[in-house]
Amino acid sequence: MALTLHGRRVLITGAAGTFGRALTDRLLAAGAHVVGLDRVATATGPAPILQCDLTSDDAVPRAVAVAADLLGGLDLLVNNAGVGGPAPAELPPGEEVRRQLEVNLLAAWRTTAATVALLERSRGRVVFVASRMALLPLPLAAAYGVSKRALTAYADALRLEVGTHIGVSVVYPSMVASPIHDPTASAGLSLEGVSRYEPVSGVIDAILHAATATRPPRDLATTPRGRVELAVARHFPALAAALVTRTVRTRLAAGALDDAPLAEGMRRRAG
């Protein structure tokens, strides 16, 4: 029997973003109590959003404590906050790489650690919003893929430690229309033609399923196509890499990356 969302106390990171807003609306409609964390505080929306720098070791525990006081405890944490941007694997890691690792991986780690005692008390759950790129990486976006794969490794380790008392699930969206893709597009590295857009609603459905299933699912794709892609990436990684390589070669031949300085190495090697 599925669990109800009514009365559940939920904390969402990245609450002002595309997924955060949609998830908040769905949770409130189901009778849940929601507090968000984001870079900018908002008191006028459907649920309070507390200002919090998720990259700060000091700020996160304080914000979690305030949220728990407002909610009267905690039943569900959704680690949704994330950033993207171009970062070729062949170039030295710079500020962009550090930013993505800090926000996509360490911020979720930091927030989860601050909530473990609360979630253990309520026998609650934590849901990580990863990416299909955690298992199906794309070129020129190494930082994002690495950070999301590391996030899933963190979730696996966490499950082994706290899984007797806290449910741990990972959701794997593909490409959703969102400002997170703007830096990549500005660098001339649009994912158009490489990934297919999927609806926000599928991502929210997967998160809510992780929150309400009788037994917390380990991994969740967000579309039927996503389930196939994840299965291929896990069980036939060479095939998955060949499919991505073929798509990228087609884009290179079509000149889709001609205006992207970060793709110079790939263009040169492709002739």
N, C-alpha and C positions, 0 to 999 in steps of 0.2 A: 504494500500500500504506500503510495507516494506521500511524502510529508507536505504539510501545508505551509504556505508562505505567510499566512495571516499571523500577525504578532511577532514575526521573526525580526530580530535586530541585526541590521546589515550595515557594514562599512565598505565603501567603494573608493578605491584610489583612482585618480584621473576622472573624477566624477563630472567635471565640466566638459569632457570630450564627447565624441560621437557615441561611443558605446556607453559611457557613463550616464549621459542624459537619457538615452533610450532605456537602459536598465533601471534607472531610478523610477521612471514613469511606470514601467511594468510592475516593479516591486510595490510601489505605492498603491497601484490599482488593485493589487492582490492583498492589500492590508498589512504589508510589512512596514517597519519603521526604518528609515534610511538616514544616514549621515555620510557625507562625502568628504574626501580630502583632495585638494588641488592646489595649484600654485597661487590662485587668487580666491579669496573668500567670497561667498555669495550667500546673502541672507534672504534674497527675494524670490528664489526659485521654489520649486515644489518641496525640496528638502534642503536643510542647511548644508553648505559646503564650507569646511574649515580650511583656512589657508595653512599650507604645510609644504615645506621644502623636503621632499622625500629623499633627497640626497644628504640630509643632515642627520647625524647620529643623535643629536640632542632634540631636534624638533619633532621627529617621528613619535617617540614614546610620549611626549607631552600631548601631541595632537590625538593620539590613540586614547589617552586617558580622558581627555575632554569629550571625545566622541562616545566613549563607553559610559561616561556620566550622563550625557544627554540621552543615550539609548537605554540606560539601566542595565547594561551588560552587552554581550555580543554573541550572536549565533552564527554569523556568516561574514567572512571577509572575502571580497573580490579584488584581487590584485590585477587591476586593469590598466594602470598608468603605463605609458610607453611612448617612445620617440623613435623616429626613423631618420634615414638620411644615407647618402652614398658613402661608401668606404671600401675601395678596392683592397682585396687581400694582398696584392703584390706591393702595396705601398706601406711605409712605416705607419704604425698606429699613432694618430694624433688626437686632437681634442674631440673630434667627432666620434671617434671610437670610444674614448673614455666616457663621453656623455651618454652614449647608448648603453654601455655596460653598466654605468652607474644607475641610470633610470630603469632600464629594462630588467636588470638582474638584481643589483644590490638594493635598490629601493624596495622591491618586493620582498627580498630577504629580510631587510630591516623592519618593514611593516609587519610581516608575518611573525617575526621574533617578538615584537611588541604586543602581539595579540594571542600568543600561544596559551598563556595562563587563562585568559578570558574564554577562549574557545574550548579548552579542556574542561573548564568548569561547566560549560553548557552542552558539552558533547557536540560542538558545532562543526563547521566546515570551512575550508578555504578553497577558493577557486582561482587558478592562475590563467590569465588570458595570454597564451603564447602566440604562436603563428605557425602556419604550415611550413614556413621557411626554417623552422627548427629542425625539420627532417628533410625538407626538399629545398636546399639552399639555391640562391641565384647569384650569378657573378655581379661584382661591383657593389654588393650590399653585404659584405662580410660581417661588419659589426652587428647588424641587425640579426642575421642568422646565428652568429655565435652567441649573442646575448640571449636569444630565445631558446637555443639548444641548451645553454647553460641553465636557463630558468627551469626547463623540464628536468634536468639532472638534479637541481635543487629540490624540486617537488618530489622526485623519486626518493631522495634521501630523507626528506621531511616525513614522507609517508611511512618509511621504515621506523622512524623514531616515535612519531605521535599517532600513527594510524589506528591504534587500538582505541583512541579517544576522540580523534579529530579526523573527519573525512577530508581527503586531499584529491582534487581533480584538476586536470589541465584541459583547456579548450584550445583548439587549433583553427582559428579563422584563416581564410585566404585574403584576397584583396577586397577591401570595402572602401567605398568612396569616403574619404576622410582627409583632413588637413595633414595627417601624418605623412602623406605621400608628396606634399608640396616641395620639400627640400630636394627630393630625388628628381622630381620633374624639372625643377629650376636648374639642376645640373645637367639637363639634357638626357637623363637616364630614366625616362618614363617607363613604367611597367606595362604599358599598353601593348597587347599582343603577346606578353609573356605570361601574365596571370589573368584570370577571368574574375570580373567583379561578382560579388555575391551580396545578398541583402543583409542589412544590419539585423533584421529580425531573426535570421538563422543563428547569428552569434548569440543574441539574447536568449533565444530558445535553448541553446546548448548550455549556457550558464545557469539558467533556471532549472534545467533538467539535472545538472550536477548538484544543485542546491536542494532538490526535492526528491530525487530517486531514493528508494528504500535503502539501497546500498550505494554509497558514493562511487560513481564510475571513475576509473583511472584516467582515461583519455577520451576526448569527445571531438569529433569533426563537426563541422557546422553545416555541411551540405552532403547529399549523396555522392557528388563528385569528389568532395573532400575526403570521404571515407575511402574511396578507391585510391586517391593520390597518396594518402597516408599509408595504406596497405602496400602499395608499390614501393614507396620510399623505404619502408621498414624491411620488406622481405626481398625486394629486388633493387637494391641501391644502384647497381650498375645500369640497369634499364632506366631508372629515374634520371640518372646523370646523363645518359645518352639522349633522352627526350629533351631535357633542358638545353643540352649542347646544340642539338639540331635547331631548336627554336631560336637560340641566340645567334647561331650562324646565319640563319635566314634574315634576322633583323640587321646583322652587320652587312650582309650583302645588299640589303635594301637601303642602306645608308641611314638607318634609324638612329645610329649612335655617332654620326659624323660630327655633330656639334658638341659632343661631350668630351672635354679634355681628359676626364678621368678614364675614359675608355680608349685612350691612345694606345696603350699597350696591347689591348685585345685587337684593335684595328690593324696594328702593325703585324701582329702574329698571324692574323687572318689574311694578310696579303692585300 
